Structure formats: structure tokens, C-alpha cells
């Protein structure tokens, strides 16, 4: 069974769209996505520097567009090959578009609103995020909580991202959990925490104008790793996730439970397949980073495509 996954913020790199634009039809596709997002995705994906595309309002639509461009370049009907779809954080918007919950244009417009709202919320109070790598999982979570921080990303594979005020993050770095490393992340604020409640309110208003559709492929939520059943549930999960921790570890547990054998990570791929190699032994992975990876991706899809599973029992 094939899982198709879409990466989140932090996966972007300067010039990442340039090689894709050499493929027929990609430039026109990108122009349409750019119009939907209201941003110059071509410039951001080809000539902008790392600092420019680190901006939350820039990075989020750029990443979602990259995933959708790579999916279309691989196969316009790629989602039909998936047994399950999921995205990490902002990657959920690309996954929702592939699952048919939103159109691509709707996904880009909504994610642009999300990025702008999160950037505004982050500017209100100085906050940040730090990755905690290794250590005993229970001790890591306990230490984060004791400092008044939030485990904003629980990614599995010995990786947790703590988020909150800067003084507490400094304290975490000075006194890390045993056998753990703390690495500050170059992000603008404490995403997926209560610091983002104002962003959630703004995104709720933006989402109210949409008419989502039920997913045509099982679509997992970062909230609890379970599949969303209806259009309304899927859209509500996208909105709520702005201020709620990402539980990618639970998504990976669901992949194992339903028998995923292959994982394809869409562009800008690499992070999620890296986590899978540590958390899902035996699952074959391909990260679609550039068009040079298309043949390997097509071969993976051919080997692992299957009918969508019944997730009713696993959601119980």
C-alpha cells in the first residue's frame, strides 16, 4: 500500500522550483497557483534567497505549490494510486487538494491566508521553536512541559519540537534532557501553540467562504493520526491545526497499522522520508526532490499502489 505525503515548513530551499520549470506545462501550472495565492511563486521558487523564503507568508504557499507541481508532473491522476494521504503541518493543504477536499486554487488561497495570519500572530510576541533530538521520550516531553513550553511537533524517530517564549527555549538549551540535543530553529514564532489562536480565528473566517468536498482517498489529520471522514471535518481540522500540536508520530503509527509498504514524499521532499526510515522500518521510501527523481517515484508507485484501506476500525 502506498502513502503519499507532503512536507511542511522548513523543507524549502532557494531555487527549488527552477528544475521543475524545465518540464512542459509546469510554468503555466505555477502561474495559475501563483494567481490563486496572490504571490510571485516563480520568483520565490527560483531567484529568492534563503532569508526571503523563510518568511512564513512566503514559505507556506511556496511549499504547497511545490508539492502540487511535483504531483502533477509525476501523474495528473497520482492520488488514485494512493492508499492514504497525509501532510505535515502546512503540507496538509497539499494533501487536502490531492484528496479532492479543496481545489488547488482553494488550497493556495487558503494557505496564503494561513501564512499571513501566522506571520502576524508571530510578530505580536517574541517566541520561537527548538528541535529536541534524542533522549528518553517521556523525559523530553516532561522537560518541555516543566519549562512552560509546548511540544508543538511530535515527529517520531526521536524528534520533538518545543515551542514557546524565548527565555524558556534558552533554558531548554542550557539544560537539555539527558542524551538529547537542542537545536534552535530559524522560524518566526511558536507555531502550533496557543500563541497562534488569533491566526486560527482569521483562518476560520477565510475558510467559511469555501465549500469543501469529502476526501476521495483516506486523508489523515495531524491532530491524532486518524482519517477525516467528511468535507466539514477535513476543513475544520485544517483550520484548528494552526494552534494545535502536530502529531506526525501518530500519522506514522497509522501508516504501520494499515499496512503501508511504500511512501512517496512530494517536493520539496526529504524530511518525512528521513523520519520514516527511523520510524517505519521496512517501508520503501522515495523523496521527490527534483525531476531527476521522477523515474524512481513512478517505479515506487507501480510497486506499492493498492486500493484504499478501510480506516473505520483504526479510527475507533
DRENKELUM-549659 format. One line per 3 residues: number of its first residue (from 1); their letters; for each residue z, y, x of C-alpha. Coordinates in nm, 2 decimals. Layout:
# residues N
NUM	A	Z,Y,X  ... .
//
This chain:
# residues 316
1	XXX	0.00,0.00,0.00  -0.10,0.34,0.12  0.13,0.65,0.13 .
4	XXX	-0.04,0.99,0.17  0.20,1.25,0.29  0.17,1.63,0.35 .
7	XXX	0.36,1.81,0.63  0.59,2.11,0.59  0.65,2.44,0.76 .
10	XXX	0.67,2.43,1.14  0.37,2.20,1.17  0.12,2.49,1.20 .
13	XXX	-0.03,2.57,1.54  -0.27,2.85,1.65  -0.64,2.78,1.59 .
16	XXX	-0.57,2.46,1.39  -0.85,2.52,1.14  -1.12,2.60,1.39 .
19	XXX	-1.24,2.25,1.44  -1.25,2.18,1.07  -1.48,2.47,1.01 .
22	XXX	-1.75,2.30,1.21  -1.78,2.04,0.92  -2.03,2.10,0.64 .
25	XXX	-1.87,2.26,0.33  -1.53,2.34,0.48  -1.59,2.71,0.53 .
28	XXX	-1.68,2.75,0.16  -1.38,2.54,0.06  -1.15,2.75,0.28 .
31	XXX	-1.29,3.08,0.13  -1.20,2.96,-0.22  -0.85,2.87,-0.12 .
34	XXX	-0.81,3.20,0.06  -0.91,3.39,-0.25  -0.66,3.19,-0.45 .
37	XXX	-0.38,3.26,-0.21  -0.47,3.63,-0.16  -0.46,3.59,0.22 .
40	XXX	-0.71,3.57,0.51  -0.66,3.20,0.58  -0.97,3.18,0.80 .
43	XXX	-0.82,3.44,1.04  -0.47,3.29,1.03  -0.61,2.95,1.10 .
46	XXX	-0.85,3.04,1.38  -0.75,3.35,1.57  -0.39,3.45,1.48 .
49	XXX	-0.12,3.38,1.74  0.19,3.17,1.70  0.42,3.46,1.60 .
52	XXX	0.18,3.57,1.32  0.16,3.22,1.17  0.53,3.17,1.20 .
55	XXX	0.58,3.43,0.92  0.69,3.23,0.62  0.45,3.42,0.39 .
58	XXX	0.16,3.33,0.62  0.26,2.98,0.72  0.31,2.82,0.38 .
61	XXX	-0.04,2.88,0.22  -0.20,2.81,0.56  -0.03,2.46,0.58 .
64	XXX	-0.11,2.37,0.22  -0.47,2.48,0.27  -0.50,2.27,0.59 .
67	XXX	-0.38,1.96,0.41  -0.62,2.01,0.12  -0.91,2.08,0.35 .
70	XXX	-0.85,1.77,0.56  -0.81,1.55,0.24  -1.15,1.68,0.11 .
73	XXX	-1.32,1.62,0.45  -1.19,1.27,0.46  -1.28,1.18,0.10 .
76	XXX	-1.31,1.40,-0.21  -1.15,1.12,-0.41  -0.88,1.04,-0.15 .
79	XXX	-0.59,1.05,-0.39  -0.74,0.75,-0.58  -0.68,0.54,-0.27 .
82	XXX	-0.30,0.62,-0.26  -0.03,0.41,-0.39  0.21,0.70,-0.36 .
85	XXX	0.20,1.07,-0.26  0.47,1.29,-0.12  0.50,1.62,0.08 .
88	XXX	0.78,1.76,0.30  0.91,2.09,0.17  0.61,2.32,0.12 .
91	XXX	0.39,2.01,0.16  0.50,1.91,-0.19  0.25,2.17,-0.32 .
94	XXX	-0.04,2.00,-0.15  0.08,1.66,-0.27  0.11,1.80,-0.63 .
97	XXX	-0.25,1.92,-0.61  -0.37,1.59,-0.49  -0.18,1.42,-0.77 .
100	XXX	-0.35,1.64,-1.02  -0.03,1.82,-1.13  -0.19,2.16,-1.02 .
103	XXX	-0.54,2.26,-0.93  -0.60,2.36,-0.57  -0.62,2.72,-0.68 .
106	XXX	-0.30,2.70,-0.87  -0.12,2.53,-0.58  -0.24,2.80,-0.34 .
109	XXX	-0.14,3.09,-0.57  0.20,2.94,-0.64  0.27,2.86,-0.27 .
112	XXX	0.17,3.22,-0.18  0.43,3.35,-0.43  0.68,3.10,-0.28 .
115	XXX	0.63,3.21,0.07  0.65,3.58,-0.01  0.97,3.52,-0.22 .
118	XXX	1.13,3.31,0.05  1.05,3.57,0.32  1.21,3.84,0.10 .
121	XXX	1.52,3.63,0.04  1.55,3.56,0.41  1.54,3.92,0.50 .
124	XXX	1.84,4.00,0.28  2.09,3.83,0.51  2.07,3.72,0.87 .
127	XXX	2.05,3.34,0.86  1.88,3.05,1.03  1.83,2.68,1.09 .
130	XXX	1.90,2.44,1.37  1.79,2.08,1.42  2.06,1.83,1.50 .
133	XXX	1.92,1.53,1.68  2.10,1.20,1.72  2.47,1.14,1.68 .
136	XXX	2.65,0.94,1.42  2.50,1.04,1.08  2.84,1.07,0.90 .
139	XXX	2.98,1.28,1.18  2.68,1.50,1.19  2.70,1.57,0.81 .
142	XXX	3.08,1.62,0.83  3.05,1.87,1.12  2.78,2.07,0.94 .
145	XXX	2.99,2.09,0.63  3.31,2.18,0.82  3.13,2.49,0.96 .
148	XXX	3.02,2.60,0.61  2.66,2.51,0.68  2.42,2.31,0.47 .
151	XXX	2.23,2.00,0.56  1.91,2.16,0.44  1.67,1.89,0.57 .
154	XXX	1.79,1.53,0.60  1.48,1.37,0.75  1.60,1.03,0.86 .
157	XXX	1.53,0.89,1.21  1.84,1.07,1.34  1.72,1.42,1.24 .
160	XXX	1.92,1.66,1.03  1.85,2.04,1.00  2.16,2.26,0.94 .
163	XXX	2.11,2.60,0.78  2.34,2.90,0.72  2.48,3.21,0.88 .
166	XXX	2.40,3.27,1.24  2.76,3.27,1.37  2.82,2.92,1.22 .
169	XXX	2.50,2.80,1.38  2.62,2.93,1.72  2.94,2.75,1.67 .
172	XXX	2.75,2.43,1.59  2.55,2.46,1.91  2.87,2.52,2.12 .
175	XXX	3.05,2.22,1.97  2.79,1.97,1.86  2.87,1.63,1.71 .
178	XXX	2.92,1.35,1.96  2.59,1.23,2.13  2.39,1.49,1.94 .
181	XXX	2.17,1.78,2.05  2.14,2.11,1.86  1.81,2.29,1.88 .
184	XXX	1.77,2.64,1.71  1.45,2.66,1.51  1.22,2.96,1.50 .
187	XXX	1.24,3.02,1.13  1.32,3.34,0.94  1.62,3.21,0.73 .
190	XXX	1.83,2.94,0.57  1.56,2.77,0.36  1.66,2.51,0.10 .
193	XXX	2.00,2.65,0.06  2.18,2.89,-0.18  2.05,3.18,0.03 .
196	XXX	1.72,3.11,-0.14  1.84,3.14,-0.50  1.66,3.48,-0.55 .
199	XXX	1.34,3.32,-0.43  1.38,3.04,-0.69  1.42,3.30,-0.96 .
202	XXX	1.09,3.47,-0.86  0.91,3.13,-0.83  1.03,3.03,-1.18 .
205	XXX	0.87,3.34,-1.32  0.54,3.27,-1.13  0.54,2.91,-1.25 .
208	XXX	0.59,3.00,-1.61  0.22,3.10,-1.64  0.09,2.76,-1.54 .
211	XXX	0.00,2.46,-1.75  0.07,2.16,-1.52  -0.06,1.81,-1.58 .
214	XXX	0.10,1.47,-1.55  0.05,1.32,-1.20  -0.23,1.06,-1.18 .
217	XXX	-0.07,0.90,-0.87  0.30,0.84,-0.83  0.45,1.16,-0.67 .
220	XXX	0.78,1.16,-0.50  1.03,1.45,-0.51  1.21,1.58,-0.20 .
223	XXX	1.52,1.62,-0.42  1.61,1.25,-0.45  1.31,1.04,-0.33 .
226	XXX	1.23,0.94,-0.69  0.89,0.98,-0.86  0.85,1.27,-1.11 .
229	XXX	0.73,1.13,-1.44  0.58,1.43,-1.63  0.40,1.75,-1.56 .
232	XXX	0.70,1.96,-1.66  0.93,1.75,-1.44  0.69,1.79,-1.14 .
235	XXX	0.66,2.17,-1.17  1.04,2.21,-1.22  1.10,2.00,-0.91 .
238	XXX	0.86,2.22,-0.70  1.05,2.53,-0.81  1.40,2.40,-0.77 .
241	XXX	1.34,2.26,-0.43  1.33,2.61,-0.28  1.71,2.63,-0.29 .
244	XXX	1.79,2.26,-0.27  1.81,2.04,0.04  1.50,1.83,0.14 .
247	XXX	1.59,1.46,0.13  1.29,1.32,0.32  1.52,1.03,0.42 .
250	XXX	1.52,0.92,0.06  1.15,0.95,0.03  1.11,0.72,0.32 .
253	XXX	1.36,0.48,0.16  1.14,0.47,-0.15  0.83,0.40,0.07 .
256	XXX	1.02,0.10,0.21  1.14,-0.01,-0.14  0.79,-0.01,-0.30 .
259	XXX	0.62,-0.19,0.00  0.43,0.09,0.17  0.23,-0.06,0.46 .
262	XXX	0.03,0.24,0.58  0.10,0.61,0.60  -0.17,0.88,0.63 .
265	XXX	-0.04,1.23,0.72  -0.28,1.50,0.63  -0.34,1.80,0.86 .
268	XXX	-0.16,1.96,1.04  -0.02,1.61,1.09  0.22,1.46,1.34 .
271	XXX	0.58,1.54,1.23  0.60,1.30,0.94  0.43,1.01,1.11 .
274	XXX	0.67,1.06,1.40  0.97,1.03,1.17  0.81,0.72,1.01 .
277	XXX	0.78,0.55,1.34  1.16,0.57,1.38  1.25,0.50,1.01 .
280	XXX	0.98,0.27,0.88  0.91,0.00,1.15  0.60,-0.20,1.08 .
283	XXX	0.43,0.07,0.87  0.10,0.17,1.03  0.05,0.54,1.06 .
286	XXX	-0.23,0.79,1.13  -0.18,1.17,1.17  -0.49,1.36,1.07 .
289	XXX	-0.48,1.65,1.32  -0.84,1.73,1.38  -1.18,1.59,1.27 .
292	XXX	-1.17,1.35,1.56  -0.91,1.16,1.36  -1.13,1.11,1.06 .
295	XXX	-1.26,0.77,1.16  -0.91,0.63,1.23  -0.79,0.78,0.89 .
298	XXX	-1.08,0.62,0.70  -1.00,0.28,0.86  -0.63,0.31,0.77 .
301	XXX	-0.72,0.40,0.41  -0.95,0.09,0.39  -0.69,-0.14,0.52 .
304	XXX	-0.40,-0.02,0.30  -0.54,0.11,-0.02  -0.39,-0.05,-0.33 .
307	XXX	-0.31,0.01,-0.69  -0.02,0.25,-0.76  0.31,0.08,-0.79 .
310	XXX	0.54,0.08,-1.10  0.83,0.30,-0.99  1.02,0.27,-1.31 .
313	XXX	1.27,0.02,-1.16  1.30,0.21,-0.84  1.38,0.53,-1.03 .
316	X	1.66,0.36,-1.23 .
//
